[in-house]
Amino acid sequence: MSILSYLDNPQQLLIMVGIRLLIIFTILPIHEYAHAYAAHKMGDETAYMNGRMTLNPIAHLDIFGAIFLFLFGFGWAKPVPVNPRNFRNYKRGTAITAAAGPLSNLLCAAIGMFFLRIINYIPVCVAITESTYNALYYIFLAVYYFVTVNLSLAVFNLIPIPPLDGSRILSAYAPYKVNAWLARYQRYIYIGFLILLLLGALSGPMTWLVNLFYNGLYYLFFWVELIMKAIF
């Protein structure tokens, strides 16, 4: 959604600006660093030699991708350069390097959920003032968006459509005929995918999957509330 649509609500505008800056300068760099680090571990130093094995957001910043993300909520970072020929094991190296990005998002979402469960329980176990409650609400909202954005990126990037990470995981183990077919029709598949994306046809399945992962993480961290109850 365009950032301009929030101009009539300054409070919501401020939240959305913060969220999109968080994505550009934190979440996307972690995703790209994970790709570079995995490639390094698999034997390819291309990303390292190009200064991409870093959490410095400037190294991963794509100006146009950042502008699009900030204005419209959809953007990208600079892809990490990888040379699969350098992998000690081509298939495993390709799959692990591709999966590292979405897995880093899932890990970040899990860490965020841990703190979300803590923040969610604080008003129950501690007597707080209205101003403190309001501050906790905005902290909760920020962490909630951190979790959902990471889950959205993980789910989106696992779609097996070029050039997304899911396509590289699929190509590492798919039969030759499948890879040949995908390579032959890659342009048309990608155009069709973009059309579905722009028409919003994928928003329903994407939302369902994100909610599924969110609920799974929420219940996975049930023990946080038990510890909070034991302490307070």
C-alpha positions in Angstrom: 0.0 0.0 0.0 1.3 3.5 -0.9 2.7 5.5 2.0 0.5 8.4 0.7 -2.6 6.6 1.8 -1.7 7.2 5.4 -1.3 11.0 5.1 -4.7 11.6 6.8 -3.6 9.6 9.8 -0.3 11.0 11.2 0.0 8.4 13.9 -0.4 5.5 11.4 1.9 7.3 9.0 4.6 7.5 11.6 4.2 3.7 12.3 4.4 2.8 8.7 7.4 5.0 8.0 9.2 3.3 10.9 8.2 -0.2 9.7 9.5 0.4 6.2 12.7 1.9 7.4 13.1 -1.2 9.7 12.7 -3.5 6.7 15.2 -1.5 4.6 17.9 -1.1 7.2 17.5 -4.3 9.3 15.4 -7.1 7.9 16.6 -7.1 4.3 20.3 -6.8 5.3 20.0 -9.8 7.6 18.4 -11.8 4.8 21.1 -10.9 2.3 23.9 -11.5 4.9 22.4 -15.0 5.5 22.8 -15.8 1.8 26.4 -14.6 1.8 27.4 -16.4 5.0 25.8 -19.7 3.8 27.7 -19.4 0.5 30.9 -18.8 2.4 30.3 -21.9 4.5 29.6 -23.9 1.3 32.9 -22.9 -0.3 32.0 -19.8 -2.4 33.8 -16.6 -1.4 32.2 -14.4 -4.1 30.0 -12.6 -1.7 32.8 -12.2 0.8 35.2 -10.8 -1.8 32.5 -8.3 -2.9 32.0 -7.0 0.6 28.5 -8.5 1.0 29.1 -10.8 4.0 28.2 -7.9 6.3 25.2 -6.6 8.3 26.0 -3.1 7.1 22.7 -2.1 5.3 24.5 0.2 2.9 26.3 -2.8 1.3 23.0 -4.4 0.5 21.0 -1.3 -0.4 19.4 -1.0 -3.8 18.3 2.6 -4.2 15.3 1.9 -6.5 14.3 -1.2 -4.5 14.4 0.9 -1.2 12.4 3.8 -2.8 9.8 1.4 -4.0 9.6 -0.4 -0.7 9.3 2.9 1.2 6.6 4.4 -1.1 4.6 1.3 -2.1 5.5 -1.4 0.5 7.1 -3.6 -2.2 10.8 -3.6 -2.9 14.1 -5.4 -2.9 17.8 -5.4 -1.8 20.8 -6.0 -4.1 21.0 -9.8 -4.7 24.1 -11.4 -3.2 26.5 -12.6 -5.9 27.0 -16.3 -5.7 29.0 -18.7 -8.0 27.6 -22.2 -7.5 30.7 -23.7 -9.3 32.7 -23.0 -6.1 30.5 -25.0 -3.9 32.1 -28.2 -2.5 28.7 -29.9 -3.2 26.8 -28.2 -5.9 23.3 -29.3 -5.1 23.6 -29.0 -1.3 25.4 -25.7 -1.5 22.8 -24.2 -3.9 19.9 -25.3 -1.7 21.4 -24.2 1.6 22.5 -20.8 0.3 19.1 -20.2 -1.2 17.3 -21.4 1.9 19.5 -19.3 4.3 17.7 -16.0 3.5 14.1 -17.3 4.4 15.5 -19.2 7.3 17.0 -16.0 8.7 13.6 -14.4 8.5 12.0 -17.3 10.3 14.7 -17.0 13.0 14.1 -13.3 13.4 10.4 -13.9 13.6 10.9 -16.5 16.3 13.1 -14.0 18.4 10.4 -11.4 17.9 7.7 -13.7 19.0 9.6 -14.5 22.2 9.6 -10.8 23.1 6.0 -10.4 21.9 4.8 -13.0 24.4 6.7 -11.2 27.2 5.3 -7.8 26.3 1.8 -9.2 25.9 1.9 -10.5 29.5 3.4 -7.5 31.3 0.1 -5.6 31.8 -1.4 -8.7 33.3 1.3 -9.4 35.9 2.4 -5.8 36.8 0.3 -2.8 37.8 1.2 -0.1 35.3 0.1 3.5 34.5 -1.9 4.5 31.5 1.1 6.2 29.9 3.3 3.0 30.4 0.5 0.9 28.9 0.4 3.2 25.9 4.2 2.9 25.5 3.9 -0.9 25.8 1.2 -0.9 23.1 3.4 0.9 20.6 6.4 -1.4 21.5 4.1 -4.4 21.0 2.9 -3.0 17.7 6.5 -2.5 16.5 7.5 -6.1 17.5 4.3 -7.5 16.0 5.1 -5.9 12.6 8.7 -7.1 12.9 7.4 -10.7 13.3 4.8 -10.5 10.5 7.1 -8.8 8.0 9.8 -11.4 8.6 7.2 -14.2 8.1 5.9 -12.5 5.0 9.4 -12.3 3.5 10.1 -15.9 4.4 6.9 -17.2 2.8 7.2 -15.0 -0.3 10.8 -15.9 -1.0 10.1 -19.7 -0.7 7.7 -19.5 -3.6 9.4 -21.6 -6.3 9.3 -18.9 -9.0 12.5 -17.4 -10.5 14.3 -15.3 -9.2 13.0 -16.1 -5.7 14.9 -18.3 -3.3 12.4 -21.1 -3.6 13.2 -21.5 -7.3 16.9 -22.1 -6.5 16.0 -24.7 -3.8 13.7 -26.4 -6.3 16.3 -26.4 -9.1 18.9 -27.9 -6.9 17.0 -31.2 -6.7 14.5 -31.1 -9.5 15.0 -33.5 -12.5 16.7 -32.1 -15.5 13.5 -32.0 -17.6 11.8 -29.8 -14.9 14.8 -27.4 -14.8 14.9 -27.3 -18.6 11.2 -26.4 -18.8 11.5 -23.7 -16.1 14.5 -22.2 -17.9 12.7 -22.2 -21.2 9.5 -20.5 -19.9 11.1 -18.5 -17.0 10.3 -15.1 -18.6 6.6 -16.0 -19.0 6.3 -17.6 -15.6 7.8 -14.5 -14.0 5.5 -12.1 -16.0 2.5 -14.2 -15.0 3.6 -14.2 -11.4 4.0 -10.4 -11.4 0.5 -10.0 -12.9 -1.0 -12.2 -10.1 1.0 -10.3 -7.5 -0.2 -6.9 -8.8 -3.8 -8.0 -9.1 -3.7 -9.2 -5.5 -4.5 -12.8 -6.4 -1.7 -14.1 -4.2 -2.7 -12.0 -1.1 -5.2 -14.6 0.2 -2.9 -17.6 0.1 0.0 -15.5 1.4 -2.0 -14.2 4.3 -3.2 -17.7 5.2 0.4 -19.1 5.2 1.7 -16.1 7.2 -1.1 -16.6 9.8 -0.3 -20.3 9.9 3.4 -19.6 10.7 2.4 -16.8 13.1 0.0 -19.1 15.1 2.6 -21.9 15.1 5.3 -19.6 16.6 2.8 -18.2 19.1 2.0 -21.6 20.4 5.6 -22.7 20.2 6.5 -20.0 22.8 3.7 -20.9 25.2 6.3 -21.6 27.8 7.2 -17.9 28.0 3.9 -17.1 29.6 4.4 -20.0 32.1 7.7 -18.6 33.2 6.2 -15.1 33.5 3.5 -16.5 35.7 6.1 -18.4 37.8 8.2 -15.2 38.3 5.3 -12.8 39.0 
